[in-house]
């Protein structure tokens, strides 16, 4: 019995959006130089740089960083949570009812 080989073609997502920016001549020369150094087009360089900056910005925003005393207080609260009072228990019951638990 002969084996059939199936070729999968991976398509790149179509680029349908456009991003424009006005920059100074100095900024353009700098970006062009950096793109040449990386061996990419200016467009590729700008898109990849903007995407990297956006990813880092979002990651930094979503990451909680605590130092010194704040870190100790936070860890202590996680490891030794206070006993739930009447209001906290009532809030938990309301939450469970609303969420269908």
C-alpha positions in Angstrom: 0.0 0.0 0.0 1.5 3.3 -1.0 1.8 6.1 1.6 0.3 9.4 0.7 2.1 12.5 1.8 0.1 15.6 2.8 1.7 18.9 2.4 0.5 21.6 4.8 0.9 25.2 3.6 1.3 27.7 6.4 0.0 31.0 5.4 1.2 34.2 7.0 -1.6 36.4 8.3 -2.6 39.1 5.9 -1.4 42.5 6.9 -4.5 44.7 6.6 -3.7 47.5 9.1 -1.5 50.5 8.5 0.5 52.5 11.0 1.9 55.9 10.2 4.2 58.2 12.1 5.8 61.6 11.4 9.5 61.6 12.5 12.4 64.0 12.2 15.2 63.5 9.6 17.5 62.5 12.3 15.2 59.9 13.7 14.7 58.5 10.2 18.5 58.3 9.6 19.0 56.5 12.9 16.2 54.0 12.2 17.5 53.3 8.7 21.0 52.8 10.0 19.7 50.3 12.7 17.7 48.5 10.1 20.8 48.1 7.9 22.8 46.8 10.8 20.1 44.2 11.5 19.8 43.4 7.8 16.1 44.2 7.6 13.9 46.7 5.9 13.0 49.9 7.8 9.4 48.7 7.9 10.4 45.3 9.4 12.7 47.0 11.9 10.0 49.5 13.0 7.3 46.9 13.3 9.5 44.4 15.2 10.8 47.2 17.5 7.3 48.5 18.2 6.0 45.0 18.9 8.8 44.2 21.3 8.3 47.5 23.1 4.6 46.9 23.3 5.1 43.4 24.7 7.5 44.6 27.3 5.3 47.5 28.3 2.3 45.2 28.8 4.4 42.6 30.7 5.7 45.4 33.0 2.3 46.7 33.6 0.8 43.3 34.4 3.7 42.3 36.7 3.5 43.1 40.4 6.8 44.2 41.8 7.2 44.8 45.5 10.3 45.8 47.5 11.5 45.5 51.0 8.7 46.0 53.6 5.8 45.9 51.0 7.0 42.5 49.8 7.1 41.2 53.4 3.7 42.5 54.2 2.3 41.0 51.0 3.9 37.5 51.6 2.8 37.5 55.2 -0.8 38.3 54.2 -0.7 35.4 51.7 0.8 32.9 54.2 -1.2 34.1 57.2 -4.5 35.4 55.9 -6.8 37.0 58.5 -9.8 35.0 59.7 -12.9 36.0 57.7 -15.3 38.1 59.6 -19.1 38.1 59.1 -19.0 40.7 56.3 -16.3 38.8 54.4 -18.3 35.5 54.7 -21.5 37.3 53.5 -19.5 38.7 50.5 -18.2 35.2 49.7 -21.7 33.8 49.7 -23.0 36.6 47.4 -20.2 36.0 45.0 -20.8 32.2 44.9 -24.5 32.8 44.3 -23.8 35.2 41.5 -21.3 32.9 39.9 -23.5 29.9 40.2 -21.3 27.9 42.6 
